[in-house]
Structures are given as C-alpha cells and as structure tokens.
C-alpha cells in the first residue's frame, strides 16, 4: 500500500518524495504520505519512514504538522482522494478530474451557444407569426375578435383531440 501512496503522490505532483530534498514541496508531500500510510496501513513509524528514506522521528514530527500541509489545496485534494478511494480502480487522479472538468465546461459552452442560436432563430419565427396574426386581426372590433378567439379555441381543441 505504501508504494501505491508514494506513486500516487509522485504522479500527482510530478516529484519524487523518496529524494532527500527538504523544500516545502517535498516536505509537505511526504507529510501527506505519512498521514495516509499511518491511517491505511498497520506499519510502524520506522517502516513508514523507511519507504521515503526518513527515520521515525521525521515521520512523527511531520504528522504533527499535517494540518499545515493540508492547507495547500493540491495536497488536500490528493489526501482526500486517496483516503476515500484507496483502490486504484476507484480513484481518478486529480489531473484526470481537472481534464474531465475542462472538457465538460467546453461542451457546456458549446451547447449553450447552440441553444442561444436556436432561441434566436425561434424568436424570429415567432415574431413573423405574431405579425401575420396582427395583420389578420387589424381593424376588427371587440365583438368580432371575441368570435374569432372562440372559434380558434374550438379549432385548436379539435386538432388536439385528433392527435
């Protein structure tokens, strides 16, 4: 399990946490590894540390600083993604999720544009139909309009009952 955790963190961050680097990026990434290994395995602190060339003191010290590391959104996302989906088949990498999200956003923008185009076309058709109707009814008095609406209502009901 520790190899899977290390590989996942390395892949997501594009680094190798087994290297002896002490920059924040590496230290915080190892802290995430320590926390996951501690929660998901029964290994001792010394065994957890040995997988990334560290001793048990480093593991213990970094576990105390986990909250600081988890403040970084990328590391927080890695931690919770792996913790909730420790089996590889269930876990999508953060970069895969970002890629899927970008593709879906692009599809939504395309569909929204098509929808707006269709609405514009339909609005034009509706305006033409409305102007034809206005031309037909222009000059009729109130009684004549009531008669037309009554007959139109009956015709619409009859057509709907046929379909």
Helices and strands as residue ranges (DSSP letters): H 2-13, H 24-40, H 45-50, H 56-64, H 66-70, H 73-84, G 88-90, H 94-137, H 142-162
